[in-house]
């Protein structure tokens, strides 16, 4: 069954009557390769396939967001046609590229296997931001320049310069020199330092290490 027109570059127009009013339901523009313009919404009972350019989410292709797919490369793309810029891309390997800021309203971002080892970042609904390394005995690493600078293990020990802290605070350095520094204001009657407060316990300084001259020392100035 074929509907055709022998008139050159003229439209095919489908009309009907709605509540005693004549409406144009569909226009096929033969001067634009059969471009279809519907008067109202389009409802599909099955799948809809778009070949070549893809879908345009507006009334025209100038002020549009388009959705396109490259089957050969497995690429899905949302593009801002007005500014000629790709905004959201999903690659064949599952990588997602977002050109702009990502805002998650009232939610959390989870990476990894949610039924096993994974990590979460988000808010808890009480105004607190959290980073959770939800792994079995795993640690939380903060990295800079591709290497771990600060680590916190599952018991709450924090390490600076080490990924295996064995105390509540473990500072490690592989070279000689100062590993911790406290500075304060250069003002009369000002104070800077470390406050040690314990209940019914003693505060002690422990020297560990050996070798070299003079060896391990605990110094107070």
WOUR-V98117 format. One record per backbone hydrogen bond with DSSP energy under -0.5 kcal/mol. NH is the residue of the N-H (numbers start at 1). CO is the residue of the C=O. If there is no record, write none. Layout:
nh->NH co->CO
nh->NH co->CO
This chain:
nh->4 co->2
nh->10 co->7
nh->12 co->28
nh->13 co->11
nh->14 co->26
nh->15 co->13
nh->16 co->23
nh->18 co->21
nh->19 co->17
nh->21 co->18
nh->23 co->16
nh->25 co->14
nh->25 co->23
nh->26 co->14
nh->27 co->37
nh->28 co->12
nh->29 co->27
nh->29 co->35
nh->30 co->28
nh->32 co->29
nh->33 co->30
nh->34 co->29
nh->35 co->29
nh->35 co->32
nh->37 co->27
nh->39 co->25
nh->44 co->42
nh->51 co->49
nh->53 co->51
nh->54 co->51
nh->55 co->67
nh->57 co->55
nh->57 co->65
nh->58 co->56
nh->64 co->62
nh->66 co->79
nh->67 co->55
nh->68 co->77
nh->70 co->75
nh->71 co->69
nh->74 co->70
nh->75 co->70
nh->76 co->90
nh->77 co->68
nh->78 co->88
nh->79 co->66
nh->79 co->77
nh->80 co->85
nh->81 co->64
nh->81 co->79
nh->82 co->64
nh->84 co->80
nh->85 co->80
nh->87 co->78
nh->88 co->78
nh->89 co->97
nh->90 co->76
nh->91 co->89
nh->91 co->95
nh->94 co->91
nh->97 co->89
nh->98 co->96
nh->99 co->87
nh->99 co->97
nh->100 co->98
nh->103 co->101
nh->105 co->103
nh->106 co->104
nh->107 co->104
nh->109 co->121
nh->110 co->108
nh->111 co->119
nh->113 co->117
nh->114 co->112
nh->116 co->113
nh->118 co->134
nh->119 co->111
nh->120 co->132
nh->121 co->109
nh->122 co->130
nh->123 co->107
nh->124 co->128
nh->130 co->122
nh->132 co->120
nh->133 co->131
nh->134 co->118
nh->134 co->132
nh->135 co->133
nh->137 co->135
nh->140 co->152
nh->141 co->139
nh->142 co->150
nh->143 co->141
nh->144 co->147
nh->147 co->144
nh->149 co->142
nh->150 co->142
nh->151 co->159
nh->152 co->140
nh->153 co->157
nh->156 co->153
nh->158 co->168
nh->159 co->151
nh->160 co->170
nh->161 co->149
nh->161 co->159
nh->170 co->158
nh->171 co->169
nh->172 co->160
nh->172 co->170
nh->187 co->185
nh->190 co->187
nh->196 co->194
nh->197 co->195
nh->200 co->198
nh->204 co->202
nh->208 co->206
nh->219 co->217
